[in-house]
Amino acid sequence: MTRAQWADVRRILSAYVRRGDPAIAARDVLLACPDVAIAQAAIGEARERSRSATTRAALGRLSRLMRAHAAGCERIARMLRAEVDHDRPLPSVDEGIAFCRKLFDWSVRQNPESSVALCSLGSPRLLARVTHEIVAAFAQWGVLGRDRDTLEIGCGIGRMQVALSGRVRSAHGIDLSAGMVRAARKRCAHLGNVHIQTTSGRDLARYADRSLDLVYAVDSFPYLVQSGMALVETHLREAARVLRPGGDLVILNFSYRSDAAKDRRIVRALAKRHGFAVVRCGDKPFAHWDGEAFHLRKAARPLND
């Protein structure tokens, strides 16, 4: 482990001990040091050095979780070492779309759960825990209902459609990865109100004006941002078009640039340009996932009506 990696791991462990979820900490440690044995040794060393019983107990929980999900952690470490994913800005929308299609076709072949949330550690149970937490937040925010038609941008393996199908009239999902779409269709095959489609990644053209009540994106907007703000603008404009008056746009994680203030400024500006009110902007409402929530609402009555 390099000195820089060790410094990152110490920072991650310190933040986790103060107030954190062990699955998120495991993900972050592997992102900093994608070698499970070395990462576990670093956690063990930090535990040995600590004089705090609370810290030692927390680090013990983290180490046990990683051992319990050893195969998933090893798989994630291999995925990270392959360096198929990166966070560098992409030079054009075309290259961004091609990058995302290749990345997610590859990721879903490695492991379905890890392909949509590394903090699942490849575990269906840990992924379900995060998914249920998102659904509970949606219910609390009043964006669900048996009379509501919903669309997820970047639906991945269809986990949200399964979770929402009993709570909404229709649960649509689109993804530009053919591998993800196949996985989602298989997962949702028994659900009559779920509709999974392949998308070009450029727009929401297959959906009619004012045909939806909720458009949402879980960890997919960072890839739009990476592909350029023109693609982000298009999707905000398209969301405004397909939403009915009073409809909701929920973005969970806007970017991965680690500049929350900048993301909040950009989202507020986008909302203003495209006719949305800002309901929440950059909240962190989840216990088992560190996603930031942006909730925008279309005017109940269009200005030109």
Secondary structure by P-SEA (a helix, b strand, c coil): ccaaaaaaaaaaaaaaaacccaaaaaaaaaaacccaaaaaaaaaaaaaacccaaaaaaaaaaaaaaaaaaaaaaaaaaaaaaccccccccccaaaaaaaaaaaaaaaaaacccccccccccccaaaaaaaaaaaaaaaaaaccccccbbbbbcccccaaaaaaccccccbbbbbbccaaaaaaaaaaacccccbbbbbbccccccccccccccbbbbcccaaaaaaacaaaaaaaaaaaaaaccccbbbbbccccccccaaaaaaaaaaaaaaabbbbcccccccccccbbbbbbbbcccccccc
